[in-house]
Amino acid sequence: MRRCRAQVGVKLVLIAGAAVAAATGGLAVVWYSRPAVSVTRVIEGPVVQAFYATGTVRPRLEYPISSNVAGVVEKVLVSQGQAVRKGQELALVVDPMLEYNANKTAADLRMRREFADPQRSPVIHQFDQQIVAGEQMLQTAQQEQQRFASLSQRNAGSANDLDQAREHTQKIWSDVESLKAQRLTKLAELTEDLEVAQAADRAAQENQRRQTLTSPVDGVVLDQPIAQGTHVEVNGHVMQIADVGTSSLIMRAAVDEENIAGVRNGQDVKMTLYSFAGRTFDGIVEQKYPKADPNRRTFDVDVRFALAEPKLQPGMTGELAFIEQTRARALIVPAQAVQAGAVWAVQDGKLVKTAAAIGIKSIERVEITEGLRVGDTIVISPIGALKEGQSVWITSEMDPKVAANLNKPKQMEGFNAFQD
């Protein structure tokens, strides 16, 4: 009797275990047949449509210091990183021929200046002596002519002697006047020669002066100057100077060719620099260069800082977001919520393809202009082969801001066009 009861007890346990197993197995089948999805919710907030580029802080203008002559670098008076003032001497490049020409033209100028000075010129002095002698002869001839004229009036002299005296006086007068004219002509020639010599001397002095290289601006030496004793050709690079004041620094961006059409002067730009973690700078497009880099296929764009930052230094690098469109308040979803051109929602445990209309798009967020409401549950995990109406299992619900940040480029982490 006890044995039968024991057997019945075992059967009951087995039947109960089988029932539990069946029930558990049935639940497991139902549970694992529903695909798992991650979701977030539609929120209201700012959205920015922008494209990104890399950039480097650099001076707005750089000044290459090149040799004006072919010669040897005799002196280098500055070093890399040194601050310089406008007009400060930087280096001396010497050409021996320029020294020779300068000395030659200086000597020629001294001679020409003396020859053109009426008080010191030996040529003019010779004319003056001839003129004085001629005037003395003229005075004697005039006296002789007066004597013959007096004799003729008293019928004591012949008319022929008087005529000869007059002709002699006229000839001497003509010779003196000719000497005076020649003196003026020669003095004009000597003055012209002086002017030519002065011009040649100025040119020689300028060429000599150009051997000394000076800074065109207040700035800093950017690179290592050429070594002393080096031979350089005309226009040979010696060093680079730039104004690196904070107001003169810009961000030069390398914009991909597919985005360059979206760049315009005055456009707002948001910038991050690796040297300033977690900080965003406002910028404005200042200049777009028309020619692309043939190797990288990028265009240079200069962006000025809206506010000067005293700690900025040339060479700092960072990222830029060129703002195309903005909405201060809009219905937004993370960018990965748009799949196959649509936004998918979960309603009553089932997958639903919404009629959401998309507005502004950015890497992180997408504006929804109609078809969804604040608080709607939307899928952000890949839809894959799932179909509309299919039952799904929500494994996690992610904060919308966190979900949007998953799409942000690594280099732009910490960047926020608007404060949410």
Number of C-alpha atoms within 10 A of each C-alpha: 6 7 8 9 10 11 12 12 12 12 12 12 12 12 12 12 12 12 12 12 12 12 11 12 12 11 12 11 10 10 13 11 12 15 14 15 19 17 23 25 23 20 21 18 18 19 26 24 21 21 19 21 18 19 25 20 21 22 23 18 13 16 17 18 21 16 25 20 20 17 22 19 22 18 16 18 13 18 17 14 13 12 16 22 14 11 12 16 16 21 24 21 26 22 18 12 11 19 14 13 18 21 15 14 20 19 14 18 21 13 14 21 20 16 23 23 17 16 10 12 18 14 16 21 16 12 19 16 11 16 19 14 13 19 17 14 16 21 15 14 21 19 14 17 21 15 15 23 21 14 16 16 12 9 10 11 15 13 15 11 15 20 14 13 21 18 14 17 21 15 14 20 19 14 17 21 15 13 18 16 13 14 20 14 12 17 19 13 14 22 17 14 18 22 16 14 21 19 14 19 21 15 15 21 19 13 18 22 13 16 23 20 21 17 22 17 16 16 22 22 24 21 14 13 19 17 12 15 13 12 16 20 14 11 13 17 15 22 21 19 25 25 23 23 18 17 17 15 24 27 30 26 24 23 26 19 14 9 15 19 9 14 18 16 13 13 15 19 23 22 26 25 23 13 13 13 11 13 13 18 18 17 23 20 22 17 16 18 10 9 10 16 12 8 6 11 13 19 20 20 24 24 30 23 22 13 11 15 13 9 8 19 17 17 12 15 19 20 22 31 23 26 19 17 13 18 15 12 13 19 23 28 32 28 22 19 25 19 15 10 10 14 24 23 23 23 14 10 14 16 22 19 14 16 12 18 14 19 16 19 20 21 19 21 28 25 28 22 15 13 11 21 16 13 12 14 18 27 25 26 14 14 16 8 6 12 12 15 14 13 19 21 17 16 11 11 16 14 12 18 17 11 22 23 20 15 16 17 12 9 14 20 14 14 23 17 20 13 8 11
